[in-house]
Each structure stands twice: as C-alpha cells, then as structure tokens.
Amino acid sequence: MSATAIILAAGEGTRMKSHHPKVMHKMLDHPLVWWVVRAARQAGADRVILVVGSGAQEVRDYFTTGEGKDESIEFVEQTKRLGTGHAVRTVIDTLGNIKGPVVVMNGDGPLLRPQTIAALINESKTNHNACTVLTMTPPDVSGYGRVAKDDQGAVTAIIEDKDCTPEQRQTLMECNSGVYCFCGRRLSENIGKITNDNAQGEYYLTDMVGIYVGMGEPVAAVHVDDYGELLGVNSRSQLAQVTKIMQRRINERLMAEGVGMLDPDQVWVGPEVSVGQDTVLLPQTFLWGKTTVGEDCTVGPNSRLTNATVGDRCLVDETIIVDSAIDNDVNCGPRAYLRGGAHFHDHSKAGTHVELKGTEVGEGSKVPHLSYLGDARLGKDVNIGGGTITCNYDGKHKSHTEIGDHVFVGSDVMLVAPVTIGDNALLGAASCITKDVPAGALSLERSRQMTREGWADAYWKRLEEED
C-alpha cells in the first residue's frame, strides 16, 4: 500500500528534563521515533519524512549514520515551531506537493500498530476522503478534542475540550488522536488556508477538518478500540508506562509461540528479537538488537544479549553477549562476558568470570573460569586453566593467539601474542609463554623455587623480640 508518512518529531519535550530530544528517548532499547518509523514502513509507507527541530542533529545522525540507519528517510527542519499545521506546511513548502495518501503521525507515539495505520490509509483511499481522522475513546476524555459527526457518520468538526458546551462534554466521547490520513493532492492545495488566529498564535492541523467540511469535502473517522495504541510520551513516567505496555505485548506474543517465562514482568525483549520454541527466559533477562535465540535454551537470570546469536539447547546464565555468537549445546556463565565477535562452536563452554573478545572457541573446547581471551582462536577440545589470559595488546597494536586442537593450558598461564600453540601441546601452570610451542610439546616457564627451612620461624621470633 503506497503512502507517504509525515512524522512530527520537532518537539523539545521539556517535561522529560533532558539534554536529548524527546523522540530519542528509548523504549525497549529503540528511540521512540524509531518505533513510529517502523510502524509506518510496515503499514506500507514507502516514503517517510521526519520533521525535526529540537535536537535535530541527534535525530538525523541516528537515521543517517547510527543504529537506525535508513538512507531513504527525508528530513525537513522546522526552525520555528508554530504548531502541527505549520510543520506540515513546512514539509510541502520544502519538498513540494505530495500525491497519494499522506499519514501524519506523532514521533512520540510508539504504540500505534501498523495494521491500524493500514486501516486508516485503506479507509481514506477507498472512500476518496480529503481527511480521515484516527479517533479513540479513552477512559478520561478531558483535555482531548472531541469529534462531532452527522447522522451518516461523517466528521463535521473537532471541538477542543475548552470550547465544548456542557452538553457536548456529556455526549461527545469520541476523541481526536492527532493522527490523520490526508489526500496528498488536496492537502497540498489547501494547507495554506490554515491561519494562526488563536490565543497561541499557532497553526493547528485540526483546522483542516473545518476547512474541508466548509468546502464540502468528505471527512471521516476510523475508531481505534484500544486507546492505549495512541498513548503519547511527554514525561519519563509516561515513557515507563508505554514501555510496560510494549513489553507485555511482545512477551504475550512470544509465550503464545511457545517461549516460557517465569515472570514476564521481569523479561525485556526488543522488537527485532526472535526466540525459539521451548526456550525459557528467566527474570532480569534483556534481549536487544537483532538477537536470535534457538530452541530449548535457558537464558538468565540476569543476562543481557545484544545482537547475539544463540543456537539450540544452550544455557546462558548471568551472561552478557554483545555482537557475538554461540552455536548449539553451549554453556555460558555464570558471569561470563562475550563481546566483539566472539564465537563458541558446538558443545563448548564459557565458565564463571570469563571474558572473551574477538575469540573463536572450537567444538568441545572449554574456558571454565577466571580467564580473559582476546583476539584468539582455539581449536577442538582445548582446555583453558583458570586464570589464563592472552596478552594481546602492547599499548598500540592488537596481536593474535593461535591455539591448536587438543591443547591443555594449565592455570595462571599468560600467552603473550603473537604466539602459536601447536596441536596436543601442554602448557604448564604459571607459565609466561612468549614463543611458539610445537605440536605435542610441553612448555614451561617458571622461576626456580627457593626454600629456606626455618627462616620464617626466625623472622617472626625476631619481630616479637623487637616489640
């Protein structure tokens, strides 16, 4: 369904008490405006225009070079923020007339479903409306503009709450959501008719309804049964409210697909995450970015995965995985940290207090505890002793460590990169390995142990005598 989406994202959001624009505050690890852009795309909008103002560069950077990169998005800056009508007029003045359906949405309304937007566009196209208003009936209608209709259900006016008569306040319960679908041609021709003849001196998009009604152009409404879709964010409290709604929406879908959760209120899953059947997500689990988790896994408690790939039958216990992958039947944690392209192959293990960066761990290999491996590759069936580290950084360069198959590394070993350890080698505990080790060899590097019998007893006795 081809359409244009104009997303109003110029507001400062003073109630957020922040140095960042309101629309860049995050809900489930994505900025509010990202959710609105995504919903518009999924509803069929092939053209997305962001109206930016306060914090414009931060919004631009996010979509041009940042995590939300989308080169097709167009930006129009509203240097003087004189109302919603002024914002839309600025778009048309800047980019020229628009054809086809034009959906106007708010950048701080992240709960609006794509199917709701699609229904709004379809109603507008099917009936050739000049304007179709998305409406709702909230439990408390005070403060909202009320929608008046004629006997045929056509919209005749949007009456601001302060302008309602006592009778209208009692009878008009359907409210304006601030989301519209316009005929692009008629909008382009008539947007200049909006005036700022009001106490605020601003140009309001709602005035287009009265203009069209006066012209005899058709104006209709699409009612949303779940008014929660249209909740906006003006404060951090409201941000927490919409986040909780989206958290529950995503978690309910996952549970319906066969994902287990001990306590859904303590599991946070982003919109681009996929989780396989019979996987259990334990409390305080966060799945962000483009994370994928396979089937029959247990993730958590206290785990955070960002852009992670997890195979089937894995245990991810108190673990952080960032931009890294584990294959099938892998155990991680508790308190493991995998980052920077780390990759664990089938049946491998990252144990307690283990950190790996840019390291590949071969099938069946184990890094059980208290180790750091950076910029390394381990073959099959390697055992890494506790306290082992790769010394991969000399203050300027990162160097690589290569460990072959079936290598046994004793505890408290330092591998000073670049270094290569051949297959079936054995490295003795407390060694500092600075040179390559051939396959099948034993390598030790230790200072000679010195023992002086009776020395300690004499030392303590001397200290007592001095006291």
Disulfide bonds with the S-S distance in Angstrom:
none
